[in-house]
Amino acid sequence: MKLKTNVTFKQYLQLMFKLTYQKIMFRILVGIAALLFLWIIFYQLDLFGLPQPIIYQYITLGLIGLVQPAIVFSTVHRNYYSSNQLRETLEMELTADRIKIHGETFYMEILWKQIHRFSELTRWFMIYQNNLSAIIIPKRSLTTDQIHELRIVLAQAEQHCAKYRREVGV
């Protein structure tokens, strides 16, 4: 199977925010920020007789609501623009035993048995090389037939990986 894909900064930013904020710790922090925001609003409206928020509540709300997203944005921006692999148009060939990736400035082959895991999101396919690094394939650059075929190829590759891990005892 052959694919051609490219990821824009906007798409990459949306994906990274989605992946960041789906983690339980970040959800808890967003929940805390929402509660602090409600506390401040209800105090200002003089509802429920809540005590006056002190400076620490405002600082915490600012850190969670403004600083944290700004740090995520700057990290994503730096990663995207420092990596040729993310910005280049990629041609991928998925075979029975490996994935071959041709970029404008690089060529890479990865055996399926070296893949850490596979993931399918609403708008993306993710092929993880380790816990932090993934080959990302946007569904928007694929036809419906290619999406179906890619699911089959990735399912077969996942079985291949599982079989390999059982054989080597990983």
C-alpha positions as CSV (number, residue, x, y, z in Angstrom):
1,M,0.0,0.0,0.0
2,K,1.3,3.4,-0.9
3,L,0.3,6.7,0.7
4,K,1.3,10.4,0.2
5,T,0.7,12.8,3.1
6,N,1.6,16.1,4.6
7,V,0.8,17.6,8.1
8,T,0.2,21.3,8.5
9,F,1.1,23.2,11.6
10,K,-2.5,23.8,12.4
11,Q,-3.3,20.1,12.1
12,Y,-0.3,19.1,14.2
13,L,-1.2,21.7,16.9
14,Q,-4.8,20.4,17.1
15,L,-3.5,16.8,17.4
16,M,-1.0,17.6,20.1
17,F,-3.5,19.6,22.2
18,K,-5.9,16.6,21.8
19,L,-3.3,14.2,22.9
20,T,-2.1,16.4,25.8
21,Y,-5.6,17.1,27.2
22,Q,-6.8,13.6,27.0
23,K,-4.4,12.6,29.7
24,I,-6.1,12.2,33.1
25,M,-3.8,14.7,34.9
26,F,-4.5,17.4,32.5
27,R,-8.2,16.8,32.7
28,I,-8.0,17.1,36.5
29,L,-6.2,20.4,36.1
30,V,-8.8,21.7,33.7
31,G,-11.5,20.6,36.2
32,I,-9.7,22.5,39.0
33,A,-9.5,25.6,36.8
34,A,-13.2,25.4,36.0
35,L,-14.1,25.1,39.7
36,L,-11.9,28.1,40.5
37,F,-13.4,30.1,37.7
38,L,-16.9,29.2,38.9
39,W,-15.9,30.1,42.5
40,I,-14.7,33.6,41.3
41,I,-17.8,34.2,39.2
42,F,-20.2,33.1,41.9
43,Y,-18.4,35.3,44.4
44,Q,-18.6,38.3,42.1
45,L,-22.3,37.6,41.5
46,D,-22.7,37.2,45.3
47,L,-24.3,33.7,44.9
48,F,-24.1,30.9,47.4
49,G,-22.2,33.1,50.0
50,L,-18.8,31.8,48.9
51,P,-15.7,33.2,50.6
52,Q,-13.7,35.8,48.8
53,P,-11.0,34.2,46.6
54,I,-7.5,35.1,47.5
55,I,-4.5,35.8,45.2
56,Y,-3.6,32.1,45.1
57,Q,-6.8,31.1,43.4
58,Y,-6.2,33.8,40.7
59,I,-2.6,32.7,40.2
60,T,-3.6,29.0,40.0
61,L,-6.4,29.9,37.5
62,G,-3.9,31.9,35.4
63,L,-1.3,29.1,35.4
64,I,-3.8,26.4,34.4
65,G,-5.8,28.6,32.0
66,L,-3.2,30.7,30.3
67,V,0.4,29.6,31.1
68,Q,-0.1,25.9,30.6
69,P,-1.7,26.2,27.1
70,A,0.9,28.7,26.1
71,I,3.7,26.3,27.1
72,V,2.0,23.5,25.2
73,F,1.7,25.8,22.1
74,S,5.3,26.9,22.3
75,T,6.6,23.3,22.6
76,V,4.5,22.2,19.7
77,H,5.6,25.2,17.6
78,R,9.3,24.5,18.4
79,N,8.9,20.8,17.6
80,Y,7.1,21.3,14.4
81,Y,9.5,23.9,12.9
82,S,12.6,22.1,14.1
83,S,11.7,18.8,12.4
84,N,12.0,18.4,8.7
85,Q,10.1,15.1,8.9
86,L,7.0,16.8,10.3
87,R,6.9,19.5,7.6
88,E,7.8,17.5,4.6
89,T,5.4,15.7,2.2
90,L,5.9,12.0,3.0
91,E,5.5,9.1,0.7
92,M,4.9,5.9,2.6
93,E,4.9,2.3,1.5
94,L,3.4,-0.2,3.9
95,T,4.4,-3.8,3.1
96,A,3.9,-7.1,4.9
97,D,7.0,-6.7,7.1
98,R,7.8,-3.0,7.2
99,I,6.9,0.6,6.6
100,K,9.1,2.7,4.2
101,I,9.0,6.4,4.5
102,H,10.4,8.8,1.8
103,G,10.7,12.5,2.7
104,E,12.3,15.3,0.8
105,T,15.5,15.0,3.0
106,F,15.4,11.5,4.4
107,Y,14.5,7.9,3.9
108,M,13.5,5.5,6.7
109,E,12.5,1.9,6.9
110,I,11.0,0.4,10.1
111,L,10.2,-3.2,10.5
112,W,6.7,-3.9,12.0
113,K,8.3,-5.8,14.8
114,Q,10.0,-2.6,15.9
115,I,6.7,-0.8,16.3
116,H,5.6,-0.1,19.8
117,R,1.8,0.3,19.2
118,F,-0.9,1.4,16.8
119,S,-3.7,3.9,17.4
120,E,-6.6,5.2,15.4
121,L,-8.1,8.5,16.3
122,T,-11.1,10.3,14.7
123,R,-8.8,12.2,12.2
124,W,-5.5,10.3,12.5
125,F,-3.7,7.0,12.3
126,M,-0.8,6.8,14.7
127,I,2.1,4.3,14.4
128,Y,4.2,4.6,17.6
129,Q,7.9,3.8,17.4
130,N,8.1,4.3,21.1
131,N,6.0,6.0,23.9
132,L,6.8,9.5,22.6
133,S,7.5,9.2,18.9
134,A,4.8,8.4,16.3
135,I,4.4,8.4,12.5
136,I,1.2,10.3,12.0
137,I,-1.1,9.8,9.1
138,P,-4.0,12.3,8.7
139,K,-7.1,10.7,7.4
140,R,-8.0,13.8,5.4
141,S,-5.2,12.9,2.9
142,L,-6.7,9.5,2.3
143,T,-9.6,8.2,0.3
144,T,-12.3,6.0,1.9
145,D,-10.8,3.0,0.2
146,Q,-7.3,3.9,1.5
147,I,-8.6,4.3,5.0
148,H,-10.2,0.8,4.9
149,E,-7.0,-0.7,3.3
150,L,-4.8,1.0,5.9
151,R,-6.9,-0.4,8.8
152,I,-6.4,-3.9,7.3
153,V,-2.6,-3.4,6.9
154,L,-2.3,-2.0,10.4
155,A,-4.3,-4.9,11.9
156,Q,-2.1,-7.4,10.1
157,A,1.0,-5.5,11.3
158,E,-0.3,-5.5,14.9
159,Q,-0.8,-9.3,14.7
160,H,2.8,-9.6,13.4
161,C,4.1,-7.4,16.3
162,A,2.2,-9.5,18.8
163,K,3.5,-12.7,17.4
164,Y,7.1,-11.4,17.5
165,R,6.7,-10.2,21.1
166,R,5.4,-13.6,22.1
167,E,8.4,-15.3,20.4
168,V,11.0,-13.2,22.1
169,G,9.2,-12.9,25.4
170,V,8.7,-9.2,25.5
